[in-house]
Amino acid sequence: MSTFWSWYIIVLTVASIVGIWWLIRWTSKPIPKDEGATTHHVWDGDLEEYNNPLPRWWLNMFYISIIFSIGYLLLYPGLGNFRGLLGWSQVGQYEREVARAEAVYAEIFDRFAAVPVPELARDEAAMRAGHNLFMNNCATCHGSDARGALSFPNLTDGDWLWGGTPEAITQSIARGRVGVMPGWGAALGEDGVAEVTEYTLRLAGRDHDAALAEAGKPHYDMYCVACHGSDGRGNTALGAPNLTNDIWLHGGSRTRIARIIRDGVANEMPAQLHLLGEQRVHVLAAYVYRLNLEE
């Protein structure tokens, strides 16, 4: 916060407190009349306003509130850049709470860290921890049931863009993944896009135009084989999807497939290691691995 805005807040806050104190003092003084006399304000012909002072307990509550606010602003942040005499901050509070939590859970995750992923995937205590980690960090994209959504992979179907081994899953979670499918519209033209689309449908065993699919094979061999392979089964080293199993990350309609071939598509799985640490990534990898054991 700049010095100007800091002083702006300080002056405005102090002036408000002083103004409230003055207003209470001013309004608490009765008009110089006999106790119980009216102020001569009358409503509805017979409803009169009496000139009684505020109850002492009520008035004291206002003063206590002012004293409390002054004490609070001296001890805690609230006056611009002044950090308060206690030096408290929400960041420091958060860090202390995290440290206390780490002290409690460190021993548990230390025990899990020494267990290989396949074995850990059968440990019910570890999987309860893994479920909590998944719901807090992964469910937003992959869904609470881990079945994903359009452009977010289903983690339960055994289809892995980057491989489903314990090592590959751990790497995907820890380091993240970036997948890019380049657009081929400029190279193929609209006719070529249509032909490759039909050939892709043929690879997936779906209804297709046989003539267009046959015309699309040379284009596929020229532009697509390097990533998806001659048999269309993909390449986990590149994150290239298998085109033969009728599982479509970005949608499997003829229109969507054509759009991806024409315009390309990019996806990113953000790295989680810096957020979770190695031990939690290890447990989370075991949980994702377990999802496919249960299928």
Protein Blocks (a to p, Z undefined) as FASTA:
>chain_A
ZZklmmmmmmmmmmmmmmmmmmmmmmmpccdddehiaehiaeehiaccddbdcdfklmmm
mmmmmmmmmmmmmmpghehjbnbjnlpafklmmmmmmmmmmmmmmmmmmmmmmpcfklmm
mmmklmmmmmmmmmmmmmmmnopnlnopehiacfklopafkopafklmmmmmmnopaddd
ddfklmnommlmmmmmmmmmmmnopacdfklmmmmmmmmmmmmmmmnopnonopfknopa
cfklopafkopafklmmmmmmnopadddddfklmnommlmmmmmmmmmmmmmmZZ
